[in-house]
């Protein structure tokens, strides 16, 4: 688990208080390259404690959308609930243990949060609580939104979306299992597209290595391409 804060002072104060797995974005969103580097070091869960303002929320959303591509799960903590603007201010009068306790009890999973937000938007917009039905066109729009989210979510977290759909299937008139079946083709197509993109990049690297007479690098790239193709073919 990696705690990600916005400011450098947030990270320094947290480490002084005894927290080790803390990183600062130095005032911006986390890049896909940084996510990839962090997951390569073993971090699979990111907890964001960005500043309690609109910029902090936007930074989190941008990062959370990219994280599933690297198998990571994202959580966020709303510091405004604590009456502070950032982690540095909170730790001025609280211990690291209190911060950890708040994270354990109050952090929200990004996938759960955004999928609930989608479902609730349709529920409120069509006043379902008064017995209204979700119109056919609205149902198609909902399916598109929730399908896009499922496709952008790592495998371990997809279950959170399906659980929410199961709990609301009576008014959505949508069976979660039907979505799973229809999405399989889209997921397969996405995997094929991602593989082609990756292979094109590797091919460019291979040509560069050959042009530079770097046989060692060329052999390594050929090995990577071969492994990727084998993984794509085997079940």
BAMI-751352 format. One record per atom (N, C-alpha, C, O, CB): x, y, z negated. Coordinates in steps of 0.02 Angstrom, whole numbers, plus 32768, in hexadecimal, padded with zeros to 4 digits. Each point is the difference from the previous one (the first is absolute). Glycine has a CB too. Example, Ala and Ser with C-alpha at 12.3 -4.5 7.8 and 13.67 -1.06 7.14 Angstrom:
<recs>
82947EE47E7A7FD3803B8000802D803C800080347FFF7FDF7F6D7FC67FE3804D80708062802A803B7FFD7FD980377FDB801980377FF880227FA98074
</recs>
This chain:
<recs>
802B7FC580007FD5803B8000802C803E8000802F80067FD87F757FBC7FEB804D806D806B8026803E80047FD1803A7FF47FCD8007802280857FC680307FBE805C7F7D7FDA803C7FF1801C8039802B803B800F7FFC7FAB7FCA7F8D7FF08045809F80158036802D7FE280427FE97FC380067FFA80477FA88066802180827F937FEB80427FEA80138033803480257FF080307FE77FEF7F577FDB805E8071800B80328034804080277FF680288007802E7F5E80017FDF808580137FB78039802B7FF4803C7FDD7FE27FF97FCB7FE17FB6808F800F808B7FC3801A803D7FE37FE5800080017FB480177FD17FE08027805380867FA680117F7C7FFD80047FB77FD27FCB7FE4800B7FE77FC9800A8093803E7FB67F74801E7FD47FCA7FEB80277FBF7FF87FF97FDD7FCE7FA78059806D808A7FBA7FF680277FC27FFF803580027FCA80097FCE7FDC7FE38024809E803680467F7F803580067FCD7FE27FF97FBB801C7FDC7FD68026806F80767F867FD77FA77FE17FFD7FBE7FE97FB97FF180077FE87FC77FD48090804480097F6780277FE87FBB7FF6803A7FD27FEF7FFA7FD57FD47FA8803F807C80967FF47FD2803B7FD57FF2801E800F7FBC80177FD37FDD80008027809E7FE880467F71801980127FBE7FD57FDF7FCA80197FED7FCB8012808180627F947F8C7FE27FD27FE17FCF80037FB380037FDF7FDE7FD87FD78086803380737F81802280097FB780017FE37FDA803B80087FC380047FF980477F857FDF801980A57FE47FDE803B80367FFA80358021803180117F6B7FFD7FD6807D7F96803480367FF4802F7FEA8001804980208020802A80167F9D7F7E7F95802180677FEA7FFB80467FD6803C80147FC37FFC800A803E7F877FED802180B6800F7FDF803F8011802680208039803D800280017F9A800E7F888003800A80A8801F802280397FD98040800E7FC380037FF880667F9080387FFB80A17FE57FE1804080118000800A804B802F7FED80227FF480437F707FA77FED80887FFD80108047801E8044800F80068014803A7F937FA67FD0807A806A7FC1801C804480077FCD802F80218013802D802680627FA27FE27F4C80257FEA7FCD802E80167FE07FF080437FEE802F8024804D80227F9C7FBC7F7280517FE17FEE80407FE77FB97FFF80027FDE7FCD80478074806E7F9E7F987FFF7FE87FBB8004803A7FD0800A8037801480147F5C8016801C80607F977FC280327FCC800B7FFD7FEB80497FCA7FF6801C802D7FE27F6C80438021809780027FED80477FFD7FB4800780117FDC7FD18032808B80497FA77F8180207FFF7FB7800C80457FE17FF680057FC77FE87F9D80498069809380147FC280447FE67FF780107FF57FB680217FD07FEE8002806A807C7FC67FF47F6C800C7FFA7FB87FD87FC67FE280187FDC7FD47FFE809F80267FAD7F7C801F7FD87FC77FE980227FBE801380057FD27FD77F918072803580827FB9803280227FC48017803E7FF27FD6800D7FC67FEF7FC8804F80858051801F7F7C803C7FF87FD77FEF7FE87FBA80237FD67FE38015808480607F927FC17FA17FEC7FEC7FBC7FE77FB87FFE80117FDB7FD27FD1809C80167FF77F75804A7FE87FBB8001803A7FCF800B7FFE7FC87FE87F938060804480A17FEE7FFA803B7FD6800B80267FF47FBF80227FCD7FF97FE7805F807D7FF180017F5B80207FFA7FBF7FD47FDB7FCE80137FF77FC6802B807280517F877F8080007FD77FD77FD47FC280217FE47FD97FE07FDE808D7FE780077F90807A80297FC580237FE77FC47FF0802C8003800B803D804580517F937F827F8B80127FC47FEE80267FC280287FE97FCC7FFE802180647F907FEE7FD680967FB97FC980277FE7801880477FF1803080097FDA7F997F907FF580178098804F801180467FF67FC980237FD97FC67FFD8013807E800380587FCF80207F5F7FD180287FD880128049800A803780167FEE7FB97F8D7FBC7FE280848072800C8046800E7FE4802C7FC97FC57FFC7FEF80397FEC808C802D80427F697FEC80317FCE80148044801A802980237FE37FE37F8A7FBC7FD680658099800E804180207FE180397FD87FD77FF47FD4802E7FD4809D800F80757F9F7FE5803A7FDE7FB4800380097FE57FEA8033808780547FE07F727FDD7FBA7FB780037FFF7FE7803B80297FE2802F7FE5801D7F9A7FAA800C803480B37FE78033802D7FEF7FE08043800D7FC5800A803880967FBC7F9F7FCC80677FEC7FE48041803A7FE680297FFA7FCE80237FA780817FDC80987FD37FFB803C7FEA802580157FBA7FE980127FD68029801380A27FE57FD87F7D7FB180137FBF7FE57FD27FC9801980187FCA80108014806F7F8B7F937FD5806A7FD07FCF801A800E7FF180497FFC7FC680157FAF80637F998065800A8079800E7FF6804780407FD7800980037FD5802C7FC480977FEF806C7FA17FBC803E7FDA80047FF27FB67FF3801B7FD48022802780917FB97F947F8E7FF27FF27FBB7FEF7FDC7FDC803880137FC880127FE680597F767FD47FFE80957FDA7FE08035802C7FEE803C7FFA7FCA801D7FA080757FBD80937FEF8037802C7FF48039802D7FC57FF4800D7FD8802C7FF080A17FF0801C7F817FA6802C7FC97FEE7FDB7FBE7FFC80177FCD801A803080837FA87F7E7FB1801E7FDA7FC37FF67FEB7FDF80417FFB7FC380047FDC806C7F91801E7FF9809F7FEC7FE4804080397FDB80217FF57FD180277FB9808C7FE680907FB77FE5803A7FDF801F80187FC47FD9801D7FD2801D8003809C80117FD57F917F91801C7FCC7FD57FEC7FB88013802B7FD47FFD7FD480817FAB7FC17F9E806A7FEE7FBA801080287FE2803980077FC380047F8880587FD4808C800F805480297FE68038803E7FDC7FE6801F7FD980257FB780848023803C7FB17F7A803B7FE07FE37FEE7FD27FC6802A7FEE7FD880198076804A7F7D7F897FDB7FE97FD07FCE7FF9801D7FBA7FFD7FDB7FD080397FD080737FC880987FB87FFE801F7FBE7FB880147FED7FD6800D802B809E801D7FE77F807FD87FAC7FC080177FE5800B80437FDF8033800C7FE07FA47F7D800F7FF880A48018800680437FE47FCA800E7FCC7FC67FEE8008806D803880637FE27FFB7F5F7FD380167FCB800E804A7FF380368018800F7FC67F737FBD7FD380988019800C80457FF07FE280127FBD7FD07FE27FE98032803A8091801C80167F667FEA80177FBF7FEC804A800780268028801A80267F867FA87F78806280277FE780458003801780247FC07FE27FF77FCB7FB97FE7807D8099804A7FBE801B80227FC67FD280377FE6800680167FC7806C7FD180637F60803080017FD280347FE97FD47FE87FC77FE880277FD880188009809C7FF67F8D7F887FD97FE47FC98024800B7FBD7FE07FFF7FCB7FF17FAB80848070805F7FB4802880097FC4800A804B7FEF801F80117FCE801C7F83804A7FAA80978013800680477FF48045801C800D801280347FE47F957FBF7FC980817FEB807D80438018801180088004804B7FD97FE3802680557FEB7F70800580578080800A8008804880317FCD801C7FFE7FF2803C7FEA80867FB780447F6C7FE2802F7FCE8019801A7FD47FC77FF0800C7FC680308043809780097F807FB5801C7FD17FCF802E80237FCF80017FF17FC47FF67FB480908030808B7FC5802F80267FD67FDA80217FC680167FFD7FC780368016809C7F7D800E7FAD7FD880227FCD7FE27FCE7FCE7FFF800D7FC47FE7804F808E80037F6B7FC87FE17FCE7FD480337FE47FCE7FF17FF87FC57FBE7FEB8096808D800F7FBE80337FE27FD4801E80317FCE80247FEB7FD37FF57FC780897FD8808D7FAC801780317FCF7FE37FF37FBC8020800D7FCC7FEC8047808F7FB67F927FA47FDF7FF47FBF7FE87FB87FF87FDA7FF17FD180048086803080377F5C802D7FEB7FBA7FFB803C7FD2800D80338015801C7F58800A8009806D7FA37FC780357FCF80087FF87FDB80437FCD80048021803B7FEF7F62802D7FEA80907FFE7FD7803C7FCC7FC97FF97FDE7FEE8030809B802B7FE67F817FCC7FAE7FCF7FCB7FF37FB98019800C7FD67FDB801A80787FF17F937FA4807280407FBD801D800B7FF38008804B7FC87FF68017803E80457F79802D7FD880957FF8800780497FF37FBD801F7FD37FF9802B8079806B7FD57FDA7F697FEC7FF77FBC801A7FBA7FE77FEF7FDF7FE0802A809C800A7FCA7F6E80237FD07FBE7FEA7FEB7FCA8021802A7FCE7FE08013805C800F7F787FDF805180857FD08022802A7FFF7FE380477FCC7FF7801E804480727F9F802C7F87805C80057FE280437FDE7FBB80007FDA7FF1802F8093804C7FE57F9F7F9B7FB97FE27FBD7FFC7FB480037FFE7FDF7FD4801D808780057FA77F7F8059801B7FB880027FF57FDA802D80317FC47FF6800B80547FF47F7F800A804680947FDD8032802880158002804A7FDF80218028801780207F71803F7F9D80798016800380467FCC7FDF802C7FE17FCE7FED809880317FF07F7E801D805E7FCF7FE5803080247FE3803C802F801D801B7F7C80367FBF803D7F73803C801C7FE0803B7FE78026803D7FC4800C800780437F837FBF8027808380677FED8027803A7FCA7FDE802B7FD08021801480A3800F7FEC7F967F90800C7FD07FDC802B7FBB7FFF7FDF7FCE800A802280907FAF800B7F9F803A7F927FC080017FDD7FE0804580037FC48006800C80647F9F7FA88001808E80427FE780457FFE7FE4801480447FC9801B8004808B80007FA47FD27FD9808E7FEB801880427FC67FD8801B7FD5801B802280A0800B7FF37F8A7F987FDD7FC87FD780197FC080137FDA7FCA8003801F80857F9F7FFE7FB6806B7FA27FC580177FDA7FE88043801B7FC4800C800580647FB67F958007806980777FEF8042801A7FD97FFA80427FCF8024800B8098800C7FBF7FAE7FA280617FDC7FF5803F7FBA7FE77FF37FCF801A801C809E7FCD801E7F8D7FE57F9C7FBE7FE47FF17FD380347FE07FC680078013806F7F887FDE7FE580967FDF7FD880317FDB7FE98039802D7FC9801A7FF880757FC97FA17FEC803180977FED8035802E7FC17FEE80287FD48029800880A57FF980017F847F9F800E7FC67FEA80267FC37FF87FD27FC8800F801480847FB6803E7FC080237F727FCA7FF77FD07FDF80437FF07FC280057FFF80797F987FD07FEE809680257FE680427FF07FE18023803D7FCB801E7FFA808C7FEB7FAC7FCA7FF280937FE98023803C7FBB7FE980157FD780288016809F7FE4800E7F7C7FB37FD57FC07FE580177FD07FF37FC67FCD7FDF8008806E7FEE80597FD7804D7F647FD47FFE7FC67FE57FB97FF47FC47FF67FF7801D8082801E804D7F587FEA7FED7FB97FFB7FDD7FF27FBE7FD67FD37FFC808B800F804C7FAF80447F847FE27FF47FBF7FB480077FFF7FDF7FE67FD3808A80417FFC7F7B7FFC80627FB7800980047FDF7FCF802F7FC7800A8016804A806E7FD080147F53802B7FE27FCC8029800C8006804A7FE77FD880277FC580217F83807B8039806A800E80098048802E7FC8801980257FE27FD97FCD809B801B800C7F77804C802A7FCE801F8038802380287FF6803780197FA97F767FED809880337FFF8037801C80277FEE7FF7804A7FF97FC88017805D801E7F8D7FA4805280827FEF7FFB804780337FD7802780397FFA7FEC7F8E8074800B80237F778041802C7FD48028803F8024801680377FE37FFC7F657FDF802A805D807C7FF2803C80258017802F800D7FC6803D7FFA80077F7F803B805480277FDD7F6B8029800D7FC580257FC17FEA803980027FEA7F7780587FF3802D7F6D802B801F7FC07FEE803D7FF2802C80337FE67FE97F5D7FEF7FEF806A803B806880387FF6802E803B802D7FEE803A7FEC80037F757FF480578040805F7F948035802E7FEB80237FE87FC1803D80057FF87F83805A803C80177F877F9E801C7FE67FC1802E7FC5800E80377FFC7FE57F6380297FDE80507FAE806880287FC6801280438015801E80347FE17FF37F637FDD8020806880768016803E8018801E802F801A7FCB803C7FF180017F86802B80688025800C7F698029801D7FCB801E7FCA7FD3803B80007FF17F7F80688013801B7F6B7FE580177FCE7FD1802E7FCE8023802E7FE57FE07F6880287FDD805E7FE68083802C7FD380258045801E800980327FDD7FFA7F6A7FF480428067806F7FD280408022800780277FFC7FBF803D7FF780007F9280578056800E7FBA7F7280217FFD7FBF801A7FBA7FF380397FF77FE87F7D80647FED80237F72803A80147FBB7FF5803F7FF08029802F7FE07FE77F597FFF800380798037805480397FF2802C803F80237FE880387FE9800D7F7A80098052804680467F7E803A80267FE880157FEC7FBA802D801F7FE37FAE8040806580057F6E7F9C800C7FEA7FBB80287FBF7FFF7FF47FD480287FA380657FB380987FC27FF780277FC27FFC7FD37FC67FEA7FCC800B7FE3809D803780037FAD7F8280297FD67FC47FF77FE87FF87FB87FC77FED7FF480787FDD80697FED80447F737FEE7FF67FBA7FC9802E7FE87FDA7FEF7FD2809B7FEC801A7F85806080337FCF80317FE97FBF7FFF80277FD080227FEC808F80247FF27F9E7F9480587FC27FFD80277FC57FE67FD67FC78015800A807D7FD7805D7FCB7FE87F697FCC7FE27FD67FD980367FDA7FC57FF87FF280807FA080037FDC80A07FFB7FDF80367FDB7FC8801F802A7FCB80127FE680A080057FDC7FA17FEE807F7FCD801C802D7FC67FD080087FC680147FFD8093802C80407FB77F807FCC7FCB7FCE80097FD57FF87FC27FC47FF2800580857FD3804C7FD580437F747FD97FFC7FC27FCE803A7FFD7FC77FF67FEA809A7FD27FDC7FB48073804F7FD380397FFF7FC87FF780337FC680117FF3809980397FE87FB27F9C805F7FCD7FF380347FCE7FCC7FE77FC48007800C808F8015804E7FC57FB17F847FD47FCC7FE57FCF801E7FCE7FC57FED7FFF80967FBE80127FBD80837FC67FD5801E7FCD7FCB802F801E7FCE800F7FE080927FE97FD07FAC801F808E7FD28030801F7FDE7FE580407FE380278026806480347FAA7FBD7F64803B7FE87FE580407FB4800480077FE77FFE8038807B7FB67FC77F7980517FCA7FB7800180047FE6803E80257FD17FFA8027802B7FC67F6E8022807A805F7FE9803C80248029800E803F7FE88022802E7FF1800C7F6580657FB9806F80288008803C7FE77FD380388009800D803B805A80127F7E7F7C7FA980327FE97FCE8030803B7FE480297FFB7FF4803C7F9480457FCA80A97FBF7FD6803D7FE88021801D7FC87FD5800A80097FC4800D806880717FF67F567FE8801F7FC97FDD804C80078006801A800280377F827FB27FE08088804F7FB180498006800280227FCB802B8031800E80217FC880247F6E7FEB7F908070801F7FCB80277FFB800D804B802C7FEC80267FB87FC47F7E7FE7807480717FF980118046803580328015801A7FFE80387F6B7FEB7FC1808A80467FD980358031800E80437FDD800780288010802C7F9880497F96804C7F77801280407FDB800280097FDD804380368000801D7FC47FEF7F677FD07FF3809580047FDC8040800D80318039802B7FF3802B7F887FB57FA980288090802E8007802F8037804380247FFF8019801580347F6C7FFA7FCB80987FF77FC6804080237FFB803B7FD580128036801A800F7F98802B7F98802A7F7A805980377FD3800E801F800E8045803D800280077F8E7FA87FB080098061807B8019800F80438026804280018033800680217F6D7FB98010804480727FAB802280427FFE80447FFB7FDD8030801F80157F6080197FEA80727FA07FCB803F7FF87FDD80347FDC802B803B801280017F867FEB7F9280287FD08091802D7FDC802D801B802F8036803C7FFE80117F867F987FDA8012809480308015802F8034803280337FE48030801280227F607FDF8017806480257F89802D80307FE180457FE17FF48033801F800C7F6C80197FBD80617F89802180407FDD7FF480277FF98041803D800880017F907FBB7F9F800F802C809680217FF98041801D8043801780378004801A7F7B7F9E8003802780947FD9801680428014803D80157FD88030801C801B7F5B8002800480737FD47F9F803980127FD5803F7FD980148037801A7FFF7F7A7FFF7FA380457FA7807180387FD68015801F801B8040803D800380067F8E7F997FC3800B807880668018801B803F802880407FF480358009801D7F697FC480208048805E7F988023803F7FF080447FF27FE08032801F80117F5F801A7FDF806F7F967FE2803F7FEE7FDF80327FE38032803B80117FFF7F867FDA7F9780267FE98096802B7FE08031801E80338031803A7FFB80147F827F9D7FE2801C809A801D80198035802B803A80267FDF8032800F80207F5C7FFC8014806980037F8C803480227FDB80407FD77FFB8037801980087F7180227FB7804F7F838034803A7FD47FFB80237FF88044803D7FFB80037F8A7FC87F9F8010803D8093801E7FFA8043802B803C800F80367FFA801D7F677FC28009804B807F7FC68028803D800A80417FFC7FD98035801380197F62802F7FF880657FA67FB1803C7FF87FD780307FCE801F803D800A7FFF7F8080117F9B80277FAF8083802A7FCD801F8025801C803D803C7FF480087F747FB47FD1802D807E80508020801D803B803780317FEC8035800380207F5F7FF1801F806080327F8C8032802F7FE7803E7FDA7FE880398013800F7F6D803E7FD0804E7F787FFC80397FD87FE780277FE2803A803E7FFF7FFE7F827FE77F99801E8001809C80227FE2803A80268035802780387FF380187F6F7FB57FEF803C80938000802280368024804080167FDB80308017801E7F62800F8010806C7FD17F90803B80127FD8802F7FC57FF5803180057FDB7F8A80517FEC80357F71805A80287FC37FFA80057FE87FB880327FE17FEC800F804280787F8B7FEB7F757FFE7FEC7FBA7FDC7FBC7FFD7FC47FFC7FF4803C807E7FE180277F4F80367FE37FBE80047FE37FE97FBD7FCD7FDF7FFE80848006805D7FD0802E7F6F7FE87FED7FBD7FBB801C7FF27FD37FDD7FE980A4801F7FEE7F80804580387FC080207FF67FCB7FE3802F7FC77FF67FEC807480737FF07FD97F8880627FD27FE480317FE77FBC7FE97FC47FF280058077804C80577FF17F987F8C7FED7FBE7FE87FD080047FC47FD07FDA7FFB809E7FF9802D7F9F805D7FAD7FD580097FC57FBA801680167FCE7FE87FE3809680377FD77F97800D80777FBF801780187FDB7FC880237FC47FF87FF8806A807C80157FF67F64801B7FE17FC780227FE37FCF7FCD7FCA7FE4800A8086802980577FD47FE97F687FE97FD37FCB7FBF801C7FE17FD17FDA7FF380A680027FF67F878066800B7FC5801E7FE37FC47FF9802E7FC87FF07FE9808080627FDA7FC37FB9807E7FCA7FFA80317FE57FB980027FC47FF58002806F806880417FFB7F737FBC7FED7FB980037FD67FEC7FC37FCE7FDD8007809A800B803A7FAD802F7F847FDB7FF07FC37FBA801D80027FD07FE07FEC809D801E7FD47F8E804180587FBE802080047FD27FDB80307FC47FF97FF2807280757FF57FE57F7A80507FD77FDC80317FE97FBD7FE37FC77FEC80098078804B80557FEE7FA77F7F7FEE7FC07FDF7FC9800A7FCD7FD17FD87FFE80A47FFF80147F90805D7FC57FCD800E7FCE7FBE801080217FCB7FEF7FE5808D803B7FCD7FAA7FF680887FC2801280227FDF7FC380207FC27FFE8006806E807480107FF87F5D7FFD7FE57FC480217FE67FCD7FCE7FCA7FE480088085802F80577FD97FE17F6C7FED7FCD7FD07FC580167FD67FFB803C7FF3807B7F9C80097F5E7FFB7FEF7FC680137FD7801680127FBA7FD780117FD57FDF7FA3806E
</recs>
